[in-house]
Amino acid sequence: MAARSERESAPREKLFIGPRVRALRLSHRLKLEDCARRLGLSASYLSQIESNQRPATARVLTGLVEVFQASPESLQANEAQRLVADLKQALAESDAPASQIALSEIRRVATEAPAFARRFLEVHHARQRLQERLSLTDEAIGFDENALASSQLPYEEVREYFHRKDNYIDALDRAAEALAAELGAGRDSLTRADLERRLADDGVRLVRAPSDIWRSFAPASATLTISDRLPEATQAFQIAYHIAERAFAEPIEAELAQAGFRSPAAADLCRIGLGNYAAGALLMPYQAFAEAAQALRHDLDALALAFGVSLEQVCHRLSNLQRPGRAGTPVYFLRIDAAGNITKRHSANRLRFPRFGGSCPVWNIHDACAAPDRWLVEIVETPDQARYLSIARGVLKPSGRFSEPGRRYALGLGCELAHAHRFVYADGLNLQARPARIGPSCRVCEREVCPQRAFPPLDRQLSIDPNERRVTPFGLR
């Protein structure tokens, strides 16, 4: 009877969230039997849910929310959705047309064989990187430039690591939150004096000097030098990094050992990435920052002021709020340079970014690059008809000298339209207005009509009529 009741109350769209349920159970250190008892299920039924043999019903979802205080958004943003999007893009980039494989088959692989799907994506991305490397080698041979022979493989490997981790490192985040509470005596955020007091307790002398090197440490004299050409928020972040990489050396090394990088260079890059992650978590402790983000309705300027950090650090931290049971509003975050290259990217919602190449030229983030210190807000729609509140801000960081240009880039942050009311940027915005129709990069975008298309999609055949000329010189079949 119980099984029948659960089937009858199932949502119309079957929800397979096995990996999320298992991660939630393990985060509370519960055995399968104990967790099933709390949810009012049999152990075998819960086991089938965790292995994606059965979908989660409305009753199960309600139990997860009530027993573990899990947010409905964190349960809906499941790994299968991300794998489906990544598999679709990988197939579009492959030699075989993606149209030969039905979407239902792709979804089945993502939900029933996620380990195989991830392995397939690893192989595909390795192939893509190899092709780029061969292309660079061809150019190096043609131009006789040895510099072009350098590889970015370790960098891409680290990117994939953070992508797999949902941009959230639980052990590191909790350790940073505990240290922040200790240093700040229970206050929500740390001050510059708190950080400098910790350095003094560690026997480290702090020196500020004009330098092109942002941060350097001399172990022999225990001297930490910070460039005084940096903004105050960046100086504080560099001090926090020094504290974090030493205080959390053990969990950082444990993460690196578990990641199993293929090269020492990738491990070294990831060590820096984990240090940066820990520094951000130290300056913006999880619970205090998540509560402030909701209370301030994600006002990025107000959050930066409250925690003494930069806008970019605030955006990055918002994309980290993936703690099981206490997940924040699911957002995407990206940073692009003036050429349109994506230099940072993460999405905790359905929006996916291309692994290679630039971003969609229709997106307002490109306009933001040319308009620093201005907020650009619009509604965008992706090819799957999902709509997002898109927030973009151009940033110009002066070099500190006349002879060198400043660094110019743009930050992009956004959420699905259902969460727009949680953002101050949606106030006064007509959410029913015609959206800007964006997509991934042109090579994998499925839109048939786009005035900004630079290249035809890889998975479609061209239709060329010499008697007609439109915005693009080709149609799509």
C-alpha positions as CSV (number, residue, x, y, z in Angstrom):
1,M,0.0,0.0,0.0
2,A,2.8,2.4,0.8
3,A,4.4,1.9,-2.6
4,R,1.1,2.4,-4.3
5,S,0.5,5.7,-2.4
6,E,4.0,7.0,-3.3
7,R,3.4,6.2,-7.0
8,E,0.0,8.0,-6.9
9,S,1.6,11.2,-5.4
10,A,4.5,11.3,-7.8
11,P,5.0,14.5,-9.8
12,R,4.0,14.5,-13.4
13,E,7.6,14.8,-14.5
14,K,9.7,12.1,-13.0
15,L,12.5,13.4,-10.9
16,F,15.6,11.3,-10.6
17,I,17.8,12.8,-7.9
18,G,19.7,9.7,-6.6
19,P,23.1,11.4,-6.3
20,R,21.7,14.4,-4.5
21,V,19.8,12.2,-2.0
22,R,22.8,10.1,-1.3
23,A,25.1,13.2,-0.9
24,L,22.5,14.7,1.5
25,R,22.4,11.5,3.6
26,L,26.2,11.2,3.7
27,S,26.5,14.8,4.7
28,H,24.5,14.0,7.8
29,R,26.5,10.8,8.4
30,L,23.5,8.6,8.3
31,K,23.4,4.9,7.3
32,L,20.8,3.9,4.7
33,E,18.5,2.2,7.2
34,D,18.6,5.2,9.6
35,C,17.8,7.7,6.8
36,A,15.0,5.5,5.5
37,R,13.5,5.4,9.0
38,R,13.5,9.2,9.3
39,L,11.8,9.5,5.9
40,G,9.2,6.8,6.6
41,L,10.5,4.6,3.8
42,S,11.9,1.1,3.5
43,A,15.6,0.8,3.1
44,S,15.2,-1.0,-0.2
45,Y,13.0,1.8,-1.6
46,L,15.5,4.5,-0.5
47,S,18.3,2.4,-2.1
48,Q,16.4,2.3,-5.4
49,I,15.9,6.1,-5.3
50,E,19.6,6.7,-4.6
51,S,20.6,4.4,-7.5
52,N,18.1,6.2,-9.8
53,Q,16.1,3.1,-10.3
54,R,13.0,4.9,-9.0
55,P,12.1,8.6,-9.1
56,A,11.6,10.7,-6.1
57,T,7.9,11.3,-5.3
58,A,6.3,14.4,-3.9
59,R,6.2,12.7,-0.5
60,V,9.9,11.9,-0.6
61,L,10.7,15.5,-1.6
62,T,8.6,16.8,1.3
63,G,10.4,14.4,3.7
64,L,13.8,15.6,2.5
65,V,12.9,19.2,3.0
66,E,11.4,18.6,6.4
67,V,14.0,16.2,7.8
68,F,17.1,17.7,6.4
69,Q,16.0,21.3,5.9
70,A,17.0,20.9,2.2
71,S,15.8,23.7,-0.1
72,P,13.5,22.6,-2.9
73,E,15.9,24.4,-5.4
74,S,18.9,22.4,-4.3
75,L,16.9,19.2,-5.0
76,Q,15.7,20.3,-8.4
77,A,19.1,21.4,-9.6
78,N,20.2,17.8,-10.0
79,E,23.3,16.4,-11.6
80,A,21.3,14.7,-14.3
81,Q,20.2,18.0,-15.7
82,R,23.8,19.2,-15.9
83,L,24.9,15.9,-17.5
84,V,22.2,16.1,-20.1
85,A,23.2,19.6,-21.1
86,D,26.9,18.7,-21.2
87,L,26.2,15.5,-23.2
88,K,24.2,17.5,-25.8
89,Q,27.0,19.9,-26.2
90,A,29.6,17.2,-26.5
91,L,27.6,15.4,-29.1
92,A,27.1,18.6,-31.1
93,E,30.9,19.1,-31.0
94,S,31.6,15.5,-32.1
95,D,31.9,14.2,-35.7
96,A,28.6,12.4,-35.5
97,P,25.5,14.6,-35.7
98,A,23.7,14.9,-32.4
99,S,20.3,14.6,-34.1
100,Q,21.0,10.9,-34.6
101,I,20.7,10.4,-30.8
102,A,17.3,11.0,-29.2
103,L,17.1,13.3,-26.2
104,S,15.3,10.5,-24.3
105,E,18.4,8.3,-24.8
106,I,20.7,11.1,-23.6
107,R,18.5,11.6,-20.5
108,R,18.6,7.9,-19.8
109,V,22.4,7.7,-19.9
110,A,22.6,10.8,-17.6
111,T,20.2,9.3,-15.0
112,E,21.0,5.6,-15.1
113,A,24.7,5.7,-15.9
114,P,26.1,9.0,-14.6
115,A,29.6,7.6,-14.0
116,F,29.8,6.5,-17.7
117,A,28.4,9.9,-18.8
118,R,31.1,11.7,-16.8
119,R,33.8,9.4,-18.2
120,F,32.5,10.0,-21.8
121,L,32.7,13.8,-21.2
122,E,36.2,13.5,-19.8
123,V,37.3,11.6,-23.0
124,H,35.5,14.2,-25.2
125,H,37.1,17.2,-23.4
126,A,40.5,15.5,-23.6
127,R,40.0,15.1,-27.4
128,Q,38.9,18.8,-27.7
129,R,42.0,19.9,-25.8
130,L,44.2,17.7,-28.0
131,Q,42.7,19.2,-31.1
132,E,43.4,22.7,-29.8
133,R,46.9,21.7,-28.9
134,L,47.5,20.3,-32.4
135,S,46.2,23.5,-33.9
136,L,48.6,25.5,-31.8
137,T,51.4,23.2,-32.8
138,D,50.6,23.7,-36.5
139,E,50.7,27.5,-35.9
140,A,54.0,27.1,-34.0
141,I,55.5,25.2,-36.9
142,G,54.2,27.7,-39.5
143,F,55.3,30.8,-37.6
144,D,58.4,29.2,-35.9
145,E,57.3,30.5,-32.5
146,N,58.3,28.3,-29.6
147,A,56.0,30.1,-27.2
148,L,52.9,28.7,-28.9
149,A,53.9,25.2,-28.0
150,S,52.9,25.7,-24.4
151,S,49.8,23.7,-23.2
152,Q,46.8,24.7,-21.2
153,L,45.8,21.2,-20.4
154,P,46.4,21.5,-16.6
155,Y,44.3,24.6,-16.5
156,E,41.4,22.9,-18.2
157,E,41.7,19.9,-15.9
158,V,41.4,22.1,-12.8
159,R,38.4,23.8,-14.4
160,E,36.7,20.5,-14.8
161,Y,37.5,19.6,-11.2
162,F,35.6,22.6,-9.8
163,H,32.8,21.9,-12.3
164,R,32.4,18.4,-10.9
165,K,32.4,19.6,-7.3
166,D,29.6,22.1,-8.1
167,N,32.0,24.8,-7.1
168,Y,31.6,23.8,-3.4
169,I,34.2,22.2,-1.2
170,D,32.4,21.2,2.0
171,A,35.3,20.4,4.3
172,L,37.2,23.5,3.3
173,D,34.1,25.7,3.6
174,R,33.2,24.5,7.1
175,A,36.8,24.9,8.3
176,A,37.0,28.4,7.0
177,E,33.7,29.3,8.7
178,A,34.9,28.0,12.0
179,L,38.2,29.9,11.8
180,A,36.3,33.1,10.8
181,A,34.1,32.7,13.9
182,E,37.3,32.3,16.0
183,L,39.1,35.3,14.5
184,G,36.1,37.6,14.5
185,A,34.8,36.7,17.9
186,G,31.4,35.7,16.5
187,R,31.0,38.7,14.2
188,D,29.5,38.1,10.8
189,S,32.6,39.4,8.9
190,L,36.3,39.9,9.5
191,T,38.1,43.2,9.7
192,R,41.6,44.0,8.4
193,A,42.7,44.2,12.1
194,D,41.4,40.6,12.6
195,L,43.5,39.3,9.7
196,E,46.6,41.2,10.8
197,R,46.2,40.0,14.4
198,R,46.2,36.4,13.1
199,L,49.5,37.1,11.1
200,A,51.1,38.4,14.3
201,D,50.0,35.4,16.2
202,D,51.6,33.2,13.6
203,G,54.8,35.2,13.9
204,V,54.5,36.8,10.4
205,R,55.5,40.4,9.8
206,L,53.4,42.3,7.3
207,V,55.0,44.7,4.9
208,R,53.2,46.9,2.3
209,A,55.4,48.1,-0.6
210,P,54.9,49.3,-4.2
211,S,55.3,46.2,-6.3
212,D,54.0,44.5,-9.4
213,I,53.9,41.2,-7.4
214,W,50.7,41.1,-5.5
215,R,51.8,38.9,-2.7
216,S,55.1,37.3,-1.7
217,F,56.2,35.5,1.4
218,A,59.8,35.0,2.6
219,P,59.9,32.0,4.9
220,A,63.4,32.7,6.2
221,S,62.3,36.1,7.7
222,A,58.6,35.2,8.0
223,T,57.8,38.3,6.1
224,L,54.6,38.7,4.0
225,T,54.8,41.5,1.4
226,I,51.6,42.9,-0.1
227,S,51.6,45.4,-3.0
228,D,50.1,48.7,-1.9
229,R,49.1,49.3,-5.5
230,L,46.2,46.9,-5.0
231,P,42.7,48.1,-3.9
232,E,42.0,47.6,-0.1
233,A,39.6,44.6,-0.8
234,T,42.3,42.8,-2.9
235,Q,44.9,43.4,-0.2
236,A,42.7,41.9,2.4
237,F,42.0,38.9,0.1
238,Q,45.7,38.3,-0.4
239,I,46.3,38.4,3.4
240,A,43.4,35.9,3.8
241,Y,44.9,33.7,1.2
242,H,48.2,33.5,3.1
243,I,46.3,32.6,6.4
244,A,44.1,30.1,4.7
245,E,46.7,28.1,2.7
246,R,48.6,27.5,6.0
247,A,45.6,27.0,8.3
248,F,43.9,24.6,5.9
249,A,46.9,22.8,4.4
250,E,45.6,19.4,5.5
251,P,42.1,19.6,3.9
252,I,43.6,21.1,0.8
253,E,46.1,18.3,0.4
254,A,43.3,15.8,1.1
255,E,41.2,17.3,-1.7
256,L,44.2,17.2,-4.1
257,A,44.9,13.5,-3.3
258,Q,41.2,12.6,-3.9
259,A,41.1,14.6,-7.2
260,G,43.9,12.5,-8.7
261,F,45.3,15.0,-11.2
262,R,47.3,13.7,-14.1
263,S,50.1,16.2,-13.8
264,P,52.0,18.0,-11.0
265,A,51.1,21.3,-12.8
266,A,47.4,20.6,-12.5
267,A,47.8,19.8,-8.8
268,D,49.8,23.0,-8.2
269,L,47.1,25.1,-10.0
270,C,44.3,23.5,-8.1
271,R,46.2,24.1,-4.8
272,I,46.1,27.8,-5.6
273,G,42.4,27.6,-6.6
274,L,41.6,25.9,-3.3
275,G,43.6,28.5,-1.4
276,N,41.5,31.2,-3.2
277,Y,38.3,29.3,-2.4
278,A,39.3,29.1,1.3
279,A,40.2,32.8,1.4
280,G,36.8,33.7,0.0
281,A,35.1,31.4,2.5
282,L,37.1,33.0,5.4
283,L,36.2,36.6,4.4
284,M,32.5,35.6,3.7
285,P,31.6,32.8,6.2
286,Y,28.9,30.6,4.7
287,Q,25.9,31.1,7.0
288,A,26.4,34.8,7.7
289,F,27.0,35.5,4.0
290,A,24.0,33.4,2.8
291,E,21.7,35.2,5.3
292,A,23.0,38.6,4.3
293,A,22.5,37.8,0.6
294,Q,18.8,37.0,1.2
295,A,18.3,40.0,3.6
296,L,19.9,42.4,1.1
297,R,18.2,40.8,-1.8
298,H,21.5,40.1,-3.5
299,D,22.5,43.7,-3.7
300,L,26.1,43.1,-4.8
301,D,27.4,46.6,-3.8
302,A,25.8,46.3,-0.3
303,L,27.3,42.8,0.2
304,A,30.7,44.0,-0.9
305,L,30.6,46.9,1.5
306,A,29.3,44.7,4.4
307,F,32.1,42.1,4.1
308,G,34.9,44.4,2.8
309,V,35.4,42.5,-0.4
310,S,35.2,43.2,-4.2
311,L,32.2,42.8,-6.5
312,E,33.9,39.9,-8.2
313,Q,34.6,38.2,-4.8
314,V,30.9,38.6,-4.0
315,C,29.7,37.1,-7.3
316,H,32.1,34.2,-6.9
317,R,31.0,33.5,-3.4
318,L,27.3,33.5,-4.4
319,S,28.1,30.7,-6.9
320,N,29.7,28.7,-4.0
321,L,26.5,28.5,-1.9
322,Q,25.8,24.8,-2.5
323,R,25.9,23.4,1.0
324,P,23.5,20.4,1.3
325,G,20.4,21.5,3.2
326,R,21.4,25.2,3.2
327,A,21.9,26.0,-0.5
328,G,21.5,29.6,-1.5
329,T,19.6,30.9,-4.6
330,P,21.0,29.0,-7.6
331,V,22.9,31.5,-9.7
332,Y,25.3,31.4,-12.7
333,F,28.5,33.5,-12.6
334,L,30.9,34.2,-15.4
335,R,33.7,36.7,-16.1
336,I,34.8,37.6,-19.7
337,D,37.6,39.7,-21.0
338,A,37.3,42.4,-23.7
339,A,37.8,39.7,-26.4
340,G,34.8,37.7,-25.2
341,N,36.9,34.9,-23.7
342,I,35.2,33.3,-20.6
343,T,37.9,33.4,-17.9
344,K,35.6,32.2,-15.0
345,R,32.4,30.3,-15.2
346,H,30.1,28.4,-13.0
347,S,26.4,27.6,-13.0
348,A,24.3,26.2,-10.2
349,N,21.1,26.3,-12.3
350,R,20.2,25.0,-15.8
351,L,22.3,27.6,-17.7
352,R,25.4,26.0,-19.3
353,F,28.5,27.7,-20.7
354,P,30.6,26.4,-23.6
355,R,33.8,24.6,-22.6
356,F,35.6,26.1,-25.6
357,G,35.4,29.4,-27.4
358,G,33.6,32.6,-26.5
359,S,30.1,33.4,-25.2
360,C,26.9,34.5,-27.1
361,P,27.4,38.0,-28.6
362,V,23.7,38.8,-27.9
363,W,24.3,38.7,-24.1
364,N,24.4,42.1,-22.3
365,I,27.7,41.1,-20.6
366,H,29.5,42.1,-23.8
367,D,28.0,45.6,-23.6
368,A,29.1,45.8,-20.0
369,C,32.8,45.5,-21.0
370,A,32.6,48.9,-22.7
371,A,30.6,50.5,-19.9
372,P,32.5,50.0,-16.6
373,D,30.8,50.9,-13.3
374,R,27.3,50.6,-14.8
375,W,24.7,47.9,-14.1
376,L,23.1,46.3,-17.1
377,V,20.0,44.2,-16.4
378,E,17.8,42.3,-18.8
379,I,15.7,39.2,-19.3
380,V,17.3,36.6,-21.5
381,E,15.9,33.3,-22.9
382,T,18.0,30.3,-23.9
383,P,17.1,27.8,-26.7
384,D,15.3,25.5,-24.2
385,Q,12.9,28.5,-23.5
386,A,14.2,28.9,-19.9
387,R,14.3,32.6,-18.9
388,Y,16.8,34.3,-16.6
389,L,17.4,37.6,-14.9
390,S,20.8,38.6,-16.4
391,I,22.9,41.1,-14.4
392,A,26.1,42.5,-15.9
393,R,28.7,45.0,-14.7
394,G,31.9,46.2,-16.4
395,V,35.0,46.5,-14.3
396,L,38.1,48.6,-14.9
397,K,41.0,48.1,-12.6
398,P,43.7,50.8,-13.0
399,S,47.3,49.6,-13.4
400,G,48.6,52.3,-11.1
401,R,50.9,53.8,-13.7
402,F,50.4,55.8,-16.9
403,S,52.6,53.5,-19.1
404,E,50.4,50.4,-18.6
405,P,46.7,50.0,-19.5
406,G,44.3,49.0,-16.8
407,R,42.6,45.6,-16.8
408,R,39.1,45.7,-18.3
409,Y,36.6,42.9,-18.0
410,A,32.9,42.2,-17.2
411,L,31.1,40.2,-14.6
412,G,27.8,38.3,-15.3
413,L,25.5,37.0,-12.6
414,G,21.9,35.7,-12.9
415,C,19.1,33.4,-11.8
416,E,16.1,31.8,-13.3
417,L,13.1,34.1,-13.6
418,A,11.3,32.3,-10.8
419,H,13.9,33.6,-8.3
420,A,14.0,37.2,-9.7
421,H,12.0,38.6,-6.8
422,R,15.0,37.8,-4.6
423,F,17.2,40.3,-6.4
424,V,17.0,44.0,-6.0
425,Y,17.9,44.4,-9.7
426,A,14.4,43.1,-10.8
427,D,12.6,46.0,-9.1
428,G,10.8,48.0,-11.7
429,L,11.7,45.5,-14.5
430,N,9.0,44.2,-16.7
431,L,9.5,40.5,-16.3
432,Q,7.0,39.8,-19.2
433,A,8.9,41.9,-21.7
434,R,10.4,40.3,-24.8
435,P,13.6,38.6,-23.7
436,A,17.0,38.8,-25.5
437,R,17.4,35.4,-27.2
438,I,20.8,34.1,-26.2
439,G,22.5,30.7,-26.5
440,P,25.8,29.0,-26.0
441,S,28.6,29.7,-28.4
442,C,27.7,29.8,-32.1
443,R,29.3,26.4,-32.8
444,V,26.7,24.6,-30.6
445,C,23.8,27.0,-30.6
446,E,20.6,25.4,-32.1
447,R,18.8,28.7,-33.0
448,E,18.0,28.7,-36.7
449,V,17.6,32.5,-37.0
450,C,20.1,34.8,-35.2
451,P,21.4,38.0,-36.7
452,Q,24.6,37.7,-34.6
453,R,25.6,34.2,-35.6
454,A,29.3,34.1,-36.4
455,F,29.6,30.4,-37.4
456,P,27.2,27.6,-38.4
457,P,26.4,25.0,-35.8
458,L,28.6,21.9,-35.9
459,D,25.6,19.4,-35.8
460,R,23.5,20.9,-38.7
461,Q,23.8,20.7,-42.4
462,L,23.9,24.0,-44.4
463,S,21.3,25.0,-46.9
464,I,22.7,27.5,-49.4
465,D,20.6,29.3,-52.0
466,P,22.6,31.4,-54.5
467,N,19.5,33.3,-55.4
468,E,18.9,34.6,-51.9
469,R,20.9,36.6,-49.4
470,R,19.9,37.1,-45.8
471,V,21.7,38.2,-42.6
472,T,23.7,35.0,-42.8
473,P,24.7,33.5,-46.2
474,F,23.4,30.1,-45.3
475,G,20.3,28.4,-43.9
476,L,20.1,25.3,-41.8
477,R,18.6,21.9,-42.5
